[in-house]
Amino acid sequence: MEFKDLKLVAPLLKALQQQQYIHPTPIQQQAIPVALANQDLLACAQTGTGKTAAFALPVLQSLFNDNKHGHSSKHIKALILTPTRELAIQIEESFRSYGAYTGLKSFAIYGGISQYHQVKKLQQGIDILIATPGRLLDLVMQRRISLQHIKTLVLDEADRMLDMGFINDVRKILARLPQQKQTLFFSATMPPDILYLSQSILNNPVSINVTPVSTTAETVEQLVYFVERNDKRALLIHLLKNNGIDTALVFTETKFGADKLCAALRRENIRVQAIHGDKTQAERQMALNNFKNRHISVLIATDIAARGIDIESLPYVINYELPNIPETYVHRIGRTGRAGINGKAISFCGMEEKMLLRDIHKLIARSIPVMEDHPFQMVQADVSMQPKAPVPFRSLSRKRNKTFRQR
């Protein structure tokens, strides 16, 4: 199948052709016709499957057709809610790219910077608004934004909004939207809280599940290194210098840990930068651009800061520390092995992290091969942790939610 078979209008096909996008991914093949038919959609697809185009193309086509029939106005007509600044920027870039020949205006708003320039842009009139929940709700309460003319709502990465404690903000935003609208709901996982939310806002939705819930892509080779916590830094330096790893995204659990590891790698003359919630938006964007352009070889990130990272042909993801939430492991390693290109996910597991590894094994229903041939092998490492059937989603505690919000 090609994009031209999906009944997309000429301006969209022209933009896709210029970017050499010919064949839609499975989520795009299934979601685009549903969205074009103005039906609500509940889509479960893991990171890196092409979800952005799956909702951006039909949103652009719907608004383009409205304008063609004389229904143009300065009101915001489509709203895309997404959890992080980086992801908002990425989605805005996609809308601008796909909509280059439609005449439609899109804009992203997010926290962490002054609202002054955002408000000025909004006053000029836009068609499509991409927003993080906190900044959007703030501007709505200031009466800087009206949501009364929204025709299409997209909730992207809904499960991550739950993890980050944004669900209450999302509910307040939903209460200010028109009753009659199309809603496209995307999530990499479908825990009970997310299913409950979807049932409360969707109207007879078409359900799409491109891949089994919480599975990892076959294009990602996964390995685990058992290593004492105090030896992790030395092991990482060893791998970066001796295993031919020239580009790697490294995950840490805390902002402090990211900065500390970044400083240690710089002392080893490794080109590295870190991104996390304490960095300014300019600093974060510069680090991302440097990583994409290969000006640095290693990017260290916390989970929330890395959510919007979309880099072609990223060969390595390294879990310097295992995540507390097993679903996060799936999100992390989904940064590599995209678009059919092979990637490798390496995880460091200390003695105190064995239970976290067990939870990951249960979730993905497979065991991760253990790499024993390295100079920092942990003494008495128990490698006999076989996967069991996936367990039901356990609601996050208040403490875990608080931890995620601080990252």
C-alpha positions as CSV (number, residue, x, y, z in Angstrom):
1,M,0.0,0.0,0.0
2,E,1.1,3.6,-0.7
3,F,-0.1,6.9,0.8
4,K,-1.8,7.7,-2.5
5,D,-4.1,4.7,-1.8
6,L,-5.4,6.4,1.4
7,K,-7.4,9.1,-0.4
8,L,-5.3,11.9,0.8
9,V,-5.6,15.3,-0.9
10,A,-2.9,16.5,-3.4
11,P,-1.2,19.0,-1.0
12,L,-0.5,16.3,1.5
13,L,0.7,13.8,-1.1
14,K,3.0,16.4,-2.5
15,A,4.6,17.1,1.0
16,L,4.9,13.3,1.6
17,Q,6.6,12.8,-1.8
18,Q,9.1,15.5,-1.1
19,Q,10.1,13.7,2.1
20,Q,10.2,10.4,0.2
21,Y,7.4,8.9,2.3
22,I,5.8,6.4,0.1
23,H,4.5,3.5,2.1
24,P,2.4,4.0,5.3
25,T,3.2,2.1,8.5
26,P,0.6,-0.3,9.9
27,I,-0.8,2.2,12.3
28,Q,-1.1,4.8,9.5
29,Q,-2.8,2.3,7.2
30,Q,-5.5,1.5,9.8
31,A,-5.9,4.9,11.6
32,I,-6.0,7.3,8.7
33,P,-9.1,5.9,7.0
34,V,-10.9,5.9,10.3
35,A,-10.0,9.4,11.1
36,L,-10.9,10.6,7.6
37,A,-14.3,9.1,8.1
38,N,-14.8,11.4,11.1
39,Q,-15.0,8.5,13.6
40,D,-13.5,8.4,17.1
41,L,-10.4,6.3,17.4
42,L,-8.8,4.3,20.2
43,A,-5.3,3.3,19.1
44,C,-2.7,1.3,20.9
45,A,0.7,1.4,19.2
46,Q,4.2,1.4,20.7
47,T,6.7,4.2,20.3
48,G,8.2,4.6,16.8
49,T,5.4,3.2,14.8
50,G,4.4,6.4,13.0
51,K,1.6,7.7,15.3
52,T,2.2,11.3,14.6
53,A,1.5,11.0,10.8
54,A,-1.5,8.8,11.7
55,F,-3.3,11.7,13.3
56,A,-1.6,14.7,11.6
57,L,-2.5,13.8,8.1
58,P,-6.3,13.3,8.6
59,V,-6.4,16.5,10.8
60,L,-4.8,18.5,8.1
61,Q,-7.0,17.1,5.4
62,S,-10.2,17.8,7.4
63,L,-9.3,21.4,8.0
64,F,-8.0,21.9,4.4
65,N,-11.3,20.7,3.0
66,D,-13.2,23.0,5.4
67,N,-11.2,26.0,4.1
68,K,-11.7,25.0,0.5
69,H,-15.4,25.1,1.1
70,G,-15.3,28.5,2.7
71,H,-15.4,27.5,6.4
72,S,-12.1,29.3,7.3
73,S,-11.8,31.2,10.5
74,K,-9.2,32.4,13.0
75,H,-10.4,30.1,15.7
76,I,-8.4,27.1,16.8
77,K,-10.1,24.1,15.2
78,A,-7.8,21.2,16.2
79,L,-6.1,20.5,19.5
80,I,-3.3,18.0,20.1
81,L,-2.5,17.3,23.7
82,T,0.9,15.8,24.5
83,P,2.8,15.3,27.7
84,T,6.2,17.0,27.1
85,R,7.8,20.1,25.5
86,E,10.1,18.0,23.3
87,L,7.2,16.0,22.0
88,A,5.1,19.1,21.4
89,I,8.0,20.6,19.3
90,Q,8.4,17.4,17.4
91,I,4.6,17.2,16.6
92,E,4.6,20.9,15.5
93,E,7.5,20.1,13.1
94,S,5.5,17.3,11.6
95,F,2.4,19.4,11.1
96,R,4.4,22.1,9.4
97,S,6.1,19.6,7.2
98,Y,3.0,17.6,6.2
99,G,0.9,20.7,5.9
100,A,3.4,22.8,3.9
101,Y,1.0,23.2,0.9
102,T,-2.3,23.4,2.8
103,G,-2.1,27.0,4.0
104,L,-2.9,25.9,7.5
105,K,-1.2,27.3,10.5
106,S,0.0,25.2,13.5
107,F,1.7,26.2,16.7
108,A,3.0,24.6,19.9
109,I,2.7,25.9,23.4
110,Y,4.5,24.5,26.4
111,G,5.8,25.5,29.8
112,G,9.4,26.3,30.9
113,I,9.5,29.5,28.9
114,S,7.8,32.9,29.0
115,Q,4.2,32.9,27.6
116,Y,4.6,36.3,26.0
117,H,5.7,35.2,22.5
118,Q,3.2,32.3,22.6
119,V,0.3,34.6,23.4
120,K,1.4,37.0,20.6
121,K,1.4,34.1,18.1
122,L,-2.0,32.9,19.3
123,Q,-3.5,36.4,18.8
124,Q,-2.5,36.2,15.1
125,G,-4.8,33.2,14.6
126,I,-3.9,29.6,14.2
127,D,-5.8,26.5,13.0
128,I,-4.0,23.7,14.9
129,L,-2.7,24.0,18.5
130,I,-0.3,21.5,20.0
131,A,0.0,21.9,23.7
132,T,1.2,20.4,27.0
133,P,-1.7,20.2,29.5
134,G,-0.2,22.6,32.1
135,R,0.5,25.5,29.8
136,L,-2.7,25.1,27.9
137,L,-4.9,25.1,31.1
138,D,-3.0,28.1,32.4
139,L,-3.7,30.1,29.2
140,V,-7.3,29.0,29.1
141,M,-7.8,30.2,32.7
142,Q,-6.3,33.5,31.7
143,R,-8.8,33.6,28.8
144,R,-6.0,33.8,26.3
145,I,-7.3,30.7,24.5
146,S,-10.8,29.6,23.6
147,L,-11.5,26.0,23.0
148,Q,-15.1,26.5,21.9
149,H,-14.5,25.9,18.2
150,I,-12.4,22.7,18.5
151,K,-13.5,20.1,15.9
152,T,-10.9,17.5,16.5
153,L,-9.1,16.5,19.7
154,V,-6.0,14.3,19.7
155,L,-4.6,12.8,22.9
156,D,-1.1,11.6,22.2
157,E,0.9,9.4,24.7
158,A,-2.1,9.2,27.0
159,D,-0.4,6.7,29.3
160,R,2.6,9.0,29.8
161,M,0.2,11.8,30.9
162,L,-1.1,9.4,33.5
163,D,2.4,8.6,34.7
164,M,3.3,12.3,34.9
165,G,0.2,13.2,36.9
166,F,-1.4,15.3,34.2
167,I,-4.8,13.5,34.1
168,N,-6.5,16.0,36.4
169,D,-5.4,18.8,34.0
170,V,-6.6,16.8,31.0
171,R,-10.0,16.3,32.6
172,K,-10.3,20.1,33.2
173,I,-9.4,20.7,29.6
174,L,-11.9,18.2,28.3
175,A,-14.7,19.9,30.3
176,R,-14.1,23.1,28.3
177,L,-14.3,21.4,24.9
178,P,-17.5,21.2,22.7
179,Q,-19.6,18.1,23.1
180,Q,-19.6,17.5,19.4
181,K,-16.1,16.8,18.2
182,Q,-14.0,14.0,16.9
183,T,-11.5,12.5,19.3
184,L,-8.4,10.5,18.4
185,F,-6.8,8.7,21.4
186,F,-3.3,7.3,21.1
187,S,-1.4,5.4,23.8
188,A,1.5,3.0,23.8
189,T,0.0,1.0,26.7
190,M,-3.6,0.6,27.9
191,P,-3.7,0.3,31.7
192,P,-7.1,0.4,33.3
193,D,-7.0,4.1,34.2
194,I,-6.3,5.0,30.6
195,L,-9.1,2.7,29.3
196,Y,-11.5,4.3,31.8
197,L,-10.5,7.8,30.5
198,S,-11.0,6.7,26.9
199,Q,-14.4,5.3,27.6
200,S,-15.5,8.6,29.2
201,I,-14.6,10.7,26.2
202,L,-14.9,8.6,23.1
203,N,-18.1,8.0,21.1
204,N,-18.3,4.5,19.6
205,P,-14.6,4.4,18.8
206,V,-12.9,2.1,16.4
207,S,-10.2,0.3,18.3
208,I,-6.8,-0.4,16.7
209,N,-4.1,-2.4,18.3
210,V,-1.1,-2.6,16.0
211,T,1.2,-4.5,18.3
212,P,0.5,-6.5,21.5
213,V,0.3,-4.3,24.6
214,S,3.8,-3.6,26.1
215,T,5.8,-5.6,23.7
216,T,9.2,-4.6,22.3
217,A,10.0,-4.4,18.6
218,E,11.7,-7.3,17.0
219,T,14.3,-5.0,15.4
220,V,15.7,-4.2,18.9
221,E,18.4,-6.6,20.2
222,Q,18.2,-6.5,24.1
223,L,21.1,-7.3,26.4
224,V,21.5,-7.0,30.2
225,Y,24.8,-6.5,32.1
226,F,24.9,-7.5,35.7
227,V,27.1,-5.0,37.4
228,E,27.6,-3.5,40.9
229,R,26.1,0.0,41.2
230,N,29.6,1.6,41.9
231,D,31.0,0.0,38.7
232,K,28.3,1.2,36.3
233,R,30.2,4.3,35.3
234,A,33.3,2.4,34.6
235,L,31.4,-0.2,32.6
236,L,29.7,2.5,30.5
237,I,33.0,4.2,29.7
238,H,34.4,0.8,28.8
239,L,31.6,0.1,26.4
240,L,31.7,3.5,24.8
241,K,35.5,3.3,24.2
242,N,35.9,-0.3,23.4
243,N,32.7,-1.6,21.7
244,G,32.5,0.8,18.8
245,I,29.5,2.7,20.2
246,D,29.6,6.0,18.5
247,T,26.1,7.2,19.2
248,A,24.0,6.3,22.3
249,L,21.1,7.6,24.2
250,V,21.7,6.9,27.9
251,F,18.8,6.9,30.5
252,T,19.2,7.8,34.2
253,E,16.5,7.9,36.8
254,T,17.3,11.3,38.2
255,K,18.3,14.8,37.1
256,F,21.2,14.8,39.5
257,G,22.4,11.5,38.2
258,A,22.3,12.7,34.6
259,D,24.5,15.7,35.4
260,K,26.9,13.7,37.5
261,L,27.3,11.0,34.7
262,C,27.7,13.7,32.1
263,A,30.5,15.3,34.0
264,A,32.3,12.0,34.4
265,L,32.1,11.2,30.7
266,R,33.4,14.6,29.8
267,R,36.5,13.9,31.9
268,E,37.1,10.9,29.7
269,N,36.9,13.2,26.6
270,I,33.6,11.7,25.5
271,R,31.4,14.2,23.6
272,V,28.2,14.3,25.8
273,Q,25.4,16.5,27.0
274,A,22.4,15.9,29.3
275,I,18.8,16.9,29.2
276,H,16.3,16.9,32.0
277,G,13.6,19.1,33.7
278,D,16.0,21.6,35.2
279,K,17.5,22.5,31.8
280,T,16.0,25.5,30.0
281,Q,14.1,24.8,26.8
282,A,16.9,26.4,24.8
283,E,19.5,24.1,26.5
284,R,17.4,21.0,25.9
285,Q,16.7,21.9,22.3
286,M,20.4,22.6,21.6
287,A,21.4,19.3,23.1
288,L,18.8,17.5,21.0
289,N,20.0,19.2,17.9
290,N,23.7,18.5,18.7
291,F,22.8,14.8,19.2
292,K,20.8,14.6,15.9
293,N,23.6,16.3,14.0
294,R,26.2,14.0,15.6
295,H,28.1,16.9,17.2
296,I,27.9,14.9,20.4
297,S,28.1,11.1,20.6
298,V,26.2,10.5,23.9
299,L,23.0,12.1,25.1
300,I,22.0,11.4,28.8
301,A,18.4,11.9,29.6
302,T,15.7,11.3,32.2
303,D,12.6,9.6,31.0
304,I,10.3,12.7,30.8
305,A,12.9,14.9,29.1
306,A,13.5,12.2,26.4
307,R,9.9,11.5,25.6
308,G,10.0,13.6,22.4
309,I,13.3,12.3,21.0
310,D,12.9,11.1,17.5
311,I,16.2,10.3,15.8
312,E,16.6,8.4,12.7
313,S,18.9,5.3,12.9
314,L,19.7,5.6,16.6
315,P,21.9,2.5,17.1
316,Y,22.0,2.2,20.9
317,V,19.9,2.9,23.9
318,I,21.6,2.3,27.3
319,N,19.6,1.9,30.5
320,Y,22.2,3.1,33.0
321,E,19.6,2.5,35.6
322,L,16.5,0.4,35.2
323,P,13.1,2.2,35.5
324,N,10.8,1.8,38.4
325,I,7.9,1.3,36.1
326,P,8.3,-1.7,33.7
327,E,6.3,0.0,30.9
328,T,8.9,2.7,30.9
329,Y,11.4,0.2,29.7
330,V,9.3,-0.4,26.5
331,H,9.2,3.4,25.9
332,R,12.9,3.8,26.4
333,I,14.1,1.1,24.0
334,G,11.5,2.2,21.5
335,R,13.9,5.0,20.7
336,T,16.0,2.6,18.7
337,G,15.1,-0.1,16.1
338,R,12.7,2.2,14.2
339,A,11.4,2.0,10.7
340,G,12.8,-1.6,10.3
341,I,16.3,-0.6,11.1
342,N,18.0,-2.7,13.7
343,G,19.1,-1.3,17.1
344,K,20.5,-2.5,20.4
345,A,19.2,-1.9,23.9
346,I,21.7,-2.4,26.7
347,S,20.6,-2.4,30.4
348,F,22.8,-2.3,33.5
349,C,21.3,-4.2,36.4
350,G,22.7,-3.9,39.9
351,M,21.9,-6.2,42.9
352,E,19.2,-3.8,44.1
353,E,17.5,-3.7,40.7
354,K,16.9,-7.4,40.2
355,M,13.2,-7.1,41.1
356,L,12.9,-4.3,38.5
357,L,14.3,-6.7,36.0
358,R,11.9,-9.4,37.0
359,D,9.0,-7.0,36.5
360,I,10.3,-6.1,33.0
361,H,10.6,-9.8,32.1
362,K,7.0,-10.4,33.2
363,L,5.7,-7.4,31.2
364,I,7.5,-8.3,27.9
365,A,7.0,-12.1,28.5
366,R,10.5,-12.9,27.6
367,S,14.0,-13.0,29.2
368,I,16.7,-10.6,28.2
369,P,19.9,-12.3,27.3
370,V,22.7,-11.7,29.8
371,M,26.1,-10.5,28.7
372,E,28.7,-12.1,31.0
373,D,31.9,-11.3,29.1
374,H,32.8,-7.9,30.6
375,P,35.4,-6.8,33.1
376,F,32.9,-5.6,35.7
377,Q,30.8,-8.8,36.2
378,M,28.8,-8.7,39.4
379,V,29.6,-11.4,41.9
380,Q,26.9,-14.0,42.4
381,A,24.6,-12.5,39.8
382,D,21.4,-14.5,39.6
383,V,20.7,-14.9,35.9
384,S,17.9,-17.5,36.2
385,M,15.0,-15.0,36.0
386,Q,12.7,-16.5,33.5
387,P,9.7,-14.5,32.2
388,K,6.2,-15.2,33.3
389,A,2.8,-14.2,32.0
390,P,2.2,-10.4,31.9
391,V,0.7,-9.2,35.2
392,P,-2.2,-6.7,35.4
393,F,-1.3,-3.0,35.6
394,R,-0.6,-1.8,39.1
395,S,-1.8,1.7,39.7
396,L,1.1,4.1,40.5
397,S,1.4,5.1,44.1
398,R,1.4,8.8,45.0
399,K,5.1,8.5,45.8
400,R,5.9,7.2,42.3
401,N,3.7,9.9,40.7
402,K,5.5,12.5,42.7
403,T,8.9,11.1,41.6
404,F,7.9,11.3,37.9
405,R,6.7,14.8,38.2
406,Q,10.0,15.9,39.6
407,R,12.1,14.4,36.8
